[in-house]
Amino acid sequence: MKFDPSPTAIWKKYERDRDYKRSIGLYDRVRRNEAFYLGRQWEGLRVQSLDPLIFNVLRRCVNLFVSMLVSDDVAVRAQPFDMDKDGRQTAHVLERAFASAIERSGVKALGRPLLKNACVDGDACFYMHFDPALETGQAVKGDIAVELIDSTNICFGNAACDEVQRQPYIIIAMRRDADEVRQEARANGISASDAEAIRPDDVGEYHRYRTSSDSDRVTVLLHMRRTENGIAFCKTTRNAVVMREKVLPYRLYPVTHLCWNRVRGSCHGESPLTEAIPNQIAINKLYSMYVQCIKQVAFPKIVYDMTRFPNGWSNDVGKAIGMRGNPNDAIAAAFRAPDISAQVLQLLKQMMTDTAELMGASEAALGTVNPDNTSAIIAVQNATAAPLELTKMEFYRFTEDWARVFLDLMGAHYGVRTLVLPNEDGDEPEKCTFDFSALAGQDMRLQVDVGAASYWSETMQTMTNDHLLESGVISDPLVYLENVPDYQVRGKHDLLHALRVQRQQQKEANSNAENSNES
């Protein structure tokens, strides 16, 4: 079917996706889950007879899940399949380029809010693009920028599939200042009269919470689709064009998608908070009633004869109480209601414990048990973390996806850049220029290590080298040092250079000794 780039046609696609989100209750579910996570659990209720207490079990579980999954230790190694001299240089260049792009884009720091959004909302996305204004410390400007996209703002062409690269098209909705959008439209070659057609519109269900300045904002739709020559992008509002369609030589959509719990036949995932919210409501209600009951019956009440105290009873300290009749007669008595059942508090504690454990957060994982048996606690913690392994593998897959998108964007935008690489002979690091456009269309062997996997693989490499040295398989110290990761030996390249100089001096000394003996 022929693509219609008009704003009306793209807006119809956007509205069709919003209808789908409403049909599955996504907007209401996301808004409710976010409110319960933040502690707004009595929002919209007018409670007069109870003190609305909040015992937020859900937030503690979410924070535990995010802390167990997130990692700032991401190592990316890309290598050509032909590892000759040029291939080794390309591998070194890509290693440095990935480290620089990851640090400058802040993608590792964005992993924390991404996991939180995925856990609370059910899924979340990264959108990557090339920002030509970013400073790189070189004459050439521009680098990769990463944005976090909420699940309510991403529209997949095929709502029954959650795989990004199989989508016929993708739409990302953004709320931006109307004046800023008009300025961007004029910079993209849109006439002034057409740019003036960009007007603020209603927020609809785009934002979870309205802001006071939202009346000056407009919804901008970034539409991307796959073509024979790459990925085609265009930007529109409801009635105006912000950027005409242009094709960039990408092989992949610059979008990565993470589902917390996959739902069959849907592009959106399911949050673990959704099924636990009724438990949280019951805990809050029961705790509030428990405290209210204690306030009413815990303190003794005075029962007196109203006919003898015309002015009523007073509990003021030292105040005289007037009465009729003989004050020595028993005219008042203290009354205490029966104590509240201990089963209520036991039920509350059991509900809180069961809710956390069913979500995957045991007392051992939360650190609320006494460390009497350390080995047993560690075993319980490992068993508790086992259900999160599926989500952890999904997060690792997500990390590998954005690493491949990074490589795709480097080949399309970086051009010729200068990098500082270590010398293979152990000399001082040297500068070299590399044309990243040569990467376009090439297949690379990509290895992404996340979190403990990165540390584990480098540690295992060092241990393997130690065993090979002890067993005599490796006898040359230079070969041993070359295979040790750089960060594990401080000044590794200086040490390699010193060993090579020492070996060369030893060879010259032996050669001079042989010549003197012959003479």
C-alpha positions, -999 to +999 in steps of 0.1 A: +000+000+000+013+034-010+024+056+019+005+088+025+028+114+042+000+139+049-005+150+085-041+138+084-032+103+074-004+100+101-028+114+127-054+087+118-027+061+125-020+077+158-057+078+167-061+042+158-033+032+181-048+053+209-081+035+204-062+002+208-045+014+240-079+025+254-094-009+245-068-027+266-071-001+294-034+010+291-039+046+299-059+040+331-036+011+341-004+032+337-019+061+356-031+039+384+002+020+387+022+052+388+000+067+415+003+036+437+041+035+432+044+071+442+022+066+473-009+084+461-030+054+471-061+072+485-063+096+456-098+107+447-114+092+479-130+114+505-124+095+538-138+111+569-142+083+594-106+069+589-071+083+589-059+073+554-027+054+562-003+041+535+020+011+539+036+011+505+047-025+498+047-020+460+074+007+459+098-014+480+094-043+457+099-022+425+130-006+439+144-041+448+137-054+412+153-024+396+184-026+419+188-063+411+186-058+374+203-025+366+240-022+359+263+006+350+289-019+338+283-023+301+311-035+278+306-036+240+330-054+217+325-053+179+348-072+156+349-078+119+346-114+108+380-110+090+405-104+119+436-094+099+457-063+107+430-039+095+403-059+112+422-057+146+425-019+141+388-017+133+380-037+165+402-013+186+385+017+170+350+004+176+359-004+212+370+032+219+341+046+199+315+026+218+330+036+252+329+073+242+293+071+228+280+052+258+295+077+282+285+108+262+249+097+256+243+087+292+226+055+281+238+036+312+222+061+336+190+059+316+188+022+323+175+029+359+144+050+349+138+026+320+136-004+343+114+015+367+091+025+339+090-010+325+082-025+360+055+001+368+040+005+333+047-029+318+071-018+290+094+011+280+115+022+250+147+039+240+148+062+209+182+069+196+191+097+171+222+116+160+224+151+175+247+172+153+251+199+180+268+177+206+304+185+214+329+157+209+362+174+217+371+173+180+366+195+150+337+173+140+306+178+161+277+155+167+271+122+185+244+098+195+216+109+218+192+086+237+157+095+249+135+075+272+100+069+257+070+060+278+048+031+267+018+054+262+038+075+236+050+047+213+028+035+185+036+002+167+022-004+132+014-040+142+000-039+177-001-077+180+038-079+178+063-065+202+094-070+180+105-036+168+123-045+136+093-064+123+070-033+125+057-018+092+060+017+108+066+033+142+052+066+156+066+084+186+044+111+202+061+141+218+047+172+236+068+202+227+065+240+229+046+253+199+071+281+192+100+257+193+082+234+168+075+264+144+112+273+145+122+238+137+097+236+108+112+268+093+147+254+097+135+223+078+124+244+048+087+247+056+072+280+045+063+306+071+026+304+063+026+266+068+047+269+100+021+292+114-005+264+111+012+247+140-010+255+170-012+243+206-036+214+210-052+194+237-030+170+256-055+141+255-041+111+272-005+119+262+006+130+297-003+112+329-006+145+347-014+179+332+010+208+337+002+245+340+022+253+308+007+226+287-017+251+270+013+263+249+023+228+238+016+208+207+017+170+199+044+162+174+044+128+157+077+113+145+068+087+119+094+062+107+090+034+082+113+010+064+121+015+027+145-001+002+172+026+009+169+027+047+145+042+072+123+071+062+115+098+088+089+126+089+075+149+115+039+162+116+014+177+139-024+172+136-027+197+107+009+207+097+042+193+085+072+199+107+098+179+086+092+164+052+100+128+047+137+120+044+155+087+041+185+079+063+208+049+055+198+029+086+194-008+086+175-009+119+148+012+134+165+034+160+141+022+187+145-006+213+116-020+233+116-038+267+086-057+281+086-067+318+061-095+313+052-103+277+015-105+268+007-128+239-009-110+210+000-075+223+029-051+218+026-039+254+037-058+285+021-064+319+034-048+351+037-069+383+020-040+402-013-045+384-022-077+401-008-066+435-028-033+437-059-050+453-037-064+480-022-030+486-057-015+489-067-042+514-036-036+535-042+002+536-078-002+546-072-028+572-044-009+588-064+023+588-093+005+605-070-012+629-055+022+640-089+038+642-102+010+664-072+013+687-078+051+690-114+045+700-111+016+725-075+017+738-082+044+764-108+039+792-140+059+791-158+076+821-194+066+826-213+090+849-249+098+860-261+128+840-287+137+865-261+145+891-237+164+868-258+192+853-227+208+837-213+175+824-180+158+831-146+175+826-112+159+823-093+191+828-065+188+853-073+203+887-107+216+877-136+212+902-167+193+891-201+204+905-227+178+913-260+172+931-262+149+961-236+133+983-201+133+966-191+102+986-216+081+967-204+061+936-216+083+908-189+076+881-170+045+869-143+038+843-153+016+813-129-001+790-140-019+758-126-053+750-092-054+733-090-058+696-083-093+683-046-101+677-056-119+645-060-085+628-023-076+632-012-111+623-033-110+591-018-076+582+017-089+586+009-120+567-007-101+538+023-078+535+047-107+535+027-128+511+022-099+487+059-091+486+068-128+482+043-134+454+058-104+436+092-120+440+106-101+470+112-123+500+122-111+534+157-124+528+160-104+496+146-073+513+171-077+542+144-080+570+156-113+585+181-118+612+214-131+598+216-162+620+225-186+592+244-168+565+246-196+540+209-203+543+200-166+537+223-165+506+205-196+493+171-180+499+183-148+482+195-167+451+162-187+450+143-154+452+163-139+424+156-169+401+123-157+387+139-124+377+164-143+355+138-141+326+135-104+330+173-101+333+178-120+301+152-097+284+172-066+297+204-081+283+187-086+249+175-050+251+210-038+258+224-057+228+197-042+206+206-006+214+243-015+209+235-027+174+216+006+168+246+025+180+268+007+155+242+015+127+242+052+136+280+054+137+283+041+102+257+065+089+268+097+107+303+096+122+323+101+090+360+105+094+371+109+130+404+109+150+409+084+179+437+076+202+445+039+201+471+018+221+501+007+201+503-030+195+541-029+201+536-014+235+548+021+225+530+053+233+493+055+222+490+069+188+464+089+169+447+075+139+419+086+116+391+062+108+363+065+082+332+052+099+312+052+067+331+020+058+310+003+085+278+010+066+263-023+055+290-045+071+281-073+094+300-073+127+305-099+154+289-080+184+295-091+220+277-072+247+286-079+284+263-064+310+268-061+347+283-091+364+288-108+331+313-082+320+333-085+352+330-122+352+343-127+316+373-104+322+381-121+355+378-156+339+401-144+311+428-135+337+423-167+356+427-187+324+459-169+316+472-176+351+466-213+346+482-213+312+513-196+327+515-221+356+511-251+334+539-239+311+517-234+280+526-197+281+562-190+289+566-156+274+556-128+299+548-105+269+522-129+257+507-132+291+505-094+296+489-089+262+460-112+271+453-095+305+425-069+304+439-034+305+422-023+338+435-052+358+472-041+353+479-005+360+503+009+334+500-022+312+513-005+280+542+011+298+551-023+313+549-040+279+572-013+264+597-017+292+598-055+288+603-051+250+632-026+256+647-050+282+645-079+257+660-059+229+689-048+252+694-084+263+696-095+226+721-068+218+742-077+249+742-114+238+751-105+203+780-083+214+792-111+237+791-136+208+811-112+186+837-107+212+842-144+217+846-150+180+872-122+178 
